Amino acid sequence: MANWASTSYVIEGSKAEVSKVYQVIDDFMSGRKQPVAETASDGWEGNIVKMLGATDEQMKKYLRGFIQYYEYDGDVLRIDAEEAWGATDFYEVLGELMPNLTIYFSVEEPGCEIYTTNDAEGKYFADRFYVESAVNNNYAHEYFTEKKDAMSYVAELLGRENVSKEELDKWNEEQEDYDAYIYVHEYKVVA
């Protein structure tokens, strides 16, 4: 069984091309078009790239993702998908088919500790740190763009003025028997 990642995309480009991708997604998700394979679901990412002209070779790439939400505001297309093990090859194949599109993504897969984005400048995905915590039976999670802000939040959770990574690691070790934790995950920026 796969570990499912939450992947968010923002696609920008000419209105005609972005609208075309949106329309293909909407046709499958609304049931106006049937999936391209008998066993595929309406939200399978492979439907979209196949309908946009993917070759048999491109369809052999890792396309194990399913659209959960999509929205086109006339400028950019936003897609939220569940993808197996992290970002799939969906954005690469779409980029090959429509090279004038710019496709940004952010992916979170906690089981394998995958926190990744290709949005180096933070245009749509500015968060670089994700803090999840269980302290005194209070479960929380927060996103931060700066490490110093994430660590200030962690210090606040611990009732301290400040805290280092080493001190946090030690605190986590001491809490193993108490179901308490504070984890700071840093997004890796990829090309």
MOCOR-V745195 format. One line per field, one symbol per residue. ss: DSSP state (A for helix, B for strand, O for the rest). psi: psi as a letter, one per 20 degrees, with the letter a starting at -180 (. if undefined). burial: b if it has 9 or more other ideal C-beta (glycine too) atoms within 8 Angstrom, else e. A space follows every 50 residues. Layout:
ss=???
psi=???
burial=???
This chain:
ss=OOOBBBBBBBBBOOAAAAAAAAAAAAAAAOOOOOOOOOOOOOOBAAAAAA AOOOOAAAAOOOOOBBBBBBBBOOOOBBBBBBBBOOOOOAAAAAAAAOOO OBBBBBBBBAAAOBBBBOOOOOOOOOOOBBBBBBBOOBBBBBBBOOAAAA AAAAAAAAOOOOOOAAAAAAAAAAOAAAOOBBBBBBOBBOO
psi=pqppqoppqppqbqhggghggghgghgghijhqqqiqhjqrhjphhgghg hjjprhghiirnlmqpphqqppjigqppppqpqpjapajghggghhhmii qpoqqpqpnhhjlooqqjmhikghnhpipppqqopljoprqqqqhqghhg hggggghikrgrqrgghggggggiihijkqqopopppppr.
burial=eebebbbbbbbbbeeebbbbbbebbbbbbeeebebeeeebeebbbbbbbb bbebeeebbeeebebbbeebebeeebbbbbbbbbbbbbebbebbbebbee bebbbbbbbeeeebbbbbbeebebbebbbbbbbbbeeeeeeeebbebebb bbbbbebbeeeebeeeebeebbeebeeeeebbebbebebee
